[in-house]
Amino acid sequence: MVFTSVGESLIHSKQYEINTGKTVNITDVSNGTIAMTEIGPRYSLTWRRDKIASSDLFKDACKQPKVGNYESRKAKKNQFTDEFGQKMGKVFLQQQDTDQLVTRKWKNQNREKRE
């Protein structure tokens, strides 16, 4: 990949492939005579904004979610706020007793219990 800066606000990007039809010698590299073909996409990057936005827009863009202190976290167990400011929580259930669990009964199960 080759990046070329043109002026203060423009950068060109191109991708080249070294032709493998002939062997590449160290002398070719030092002379700058390597045969290359352009492959892949080429694109240009430009600076579109070099000024800070208006104060109210900049303030909204820099807004971060509030992170509670230790005491408030301790009072609200298993609740937290993710990076987008959404309130999340964890729910814990007790382990179920599989003997009391209602399942489909088979005739073979009744025979095993009698024996």
C-alpha positions in Angstrom: 0.0 0.0 0.0 1.2 3.5 -0.8 0.0 6.6 0.9 0.8 9.9 -0.7 0.1 13.3 0.9 -0.9 16.0 -1.5 -1.1 19.4 0.2 -2.4 19.8 3.7 -5.8 18.2 3.3 -5.6 15.4 0.8 -4.1 11.9 1.1 -4.2 9.4 -1.8 -4.0 5.6 -1.1 -3.2 3.0 -3.7 -2.3 -0.7 -3.6 0.4 -2.2 -5.8 1.6 -5.8 -6.6 5.1 -6.7 -7.5 5.2 -8.6 -10.8 6.5 -12.1 -10.1 7.2 -12.9 -13.8 10.9 -12.2 -13.3 13.1 -12.6 -10.2 13.7 -9.5 -8.2 17.4 -8.7 -7.5 18.8 -6.4 -4.9 20.2 -4.3 -7.7 16.7 -3.8 -9.1 15.5 -2.5 -5.7 18.4 -0.1 -5.3 17.9 1.2 -8.9 14.1 1.5 -8.5 13.3 -0.6 -11.5 10.8 -3.1 -10.0 7.8 -3.7 -12.2 4.6 -3.2 -10.3 0.9 -3.2 -11.2 -1.9 -1.4 -9.4 -4.4 -3.7 -7.8 -7.3 -3.3 -5.4 -9.2 -0.2 -4.5 -7.8 3.3 -4.6 -9.2 6.1 -2.6 -8.6 9.6 -1.4 -8.9 11.0 2.1 -9.7 14.6 2.8 -10.2 16.7 5.9 -13.8 17.8 5.9 -13.9 19.6 9.3 -11.1 21.5 10.8 -13.2 23.6 13.2 -14.9 22.6 16.4 -18.6 22.3 16.2 -21.0 24.8 17.9 -20.9 24.7 21.7 -24.3 22.9 22.2 -23.6 20.3 19.6 -20.1 19.7 21.0 -21.5 19.3 24.5 -24.0 16.7 23.3 -21.3 14.8 21.4 -19.0 14.7 24.5 -21.8 13.5 26.9 -20.9 10.4 28.9 -23.2 8.3 31.1 -23.1 8.9 34.8 -21.3 6.3 36.8 -22.6 5.9 40.4 -20.3 6.0 43.4 -19.6 3.0 45.6 -22.3 3.6 48.1 -25.1 3.8 45.5 -23.8 0.6 43.8 -23.8 -1.1 47.2 -27.4 -0.1 47.8 -28.6 -1.3 44.4 -27.2 -4.8 44.1 -27.0 -6.5 40.7 -27.8 -3.3 38.8 -25.4 -1.5 36.6 -25.3 1.0 33.7 -23.6 0.0 30.4 -21.5 2.3 28.2 -24.6 3.6 26.4 -26.3 4.7 29.6 -28.9 1.9 29.7 -29.8 0.4 33.1 -29.1 -3.3 33.2 -29.5 -5.9 36.0 -28.8 -9.5 36.8 -31.5 -11.9 38.0 -30.6 -15.0 40.1 -33.0 -17.9 40.4 -32.8 -20.7 43.0 -32.0 -24.2 41.8 -35.2 -26.2 41.0 -35.9 -29.5 42.8 -36.0 -32.0 40.0 -37.9 -34.6 42.1 -40.9 -32.1 42.4 -40.7 -31.1 38.8 -43.8 -32.2 36.8 -42.8 -34.2 33.7 -44.5 -36.6 31.3 -45.0 -39.9 33.0 -44.3 -43.2 31.3 -45.6 -46.6 32.2 -42.0 -47.9 32.7 -41.4 -45.3 35.4 -44.3 -46.6 37.5 -43.0 -50.2 37.3 -39.6 -49.1 38.5 -41.0 -47.3 41.5 -43.1 -50.3 42.5 -40.0 -52.6 42.5 
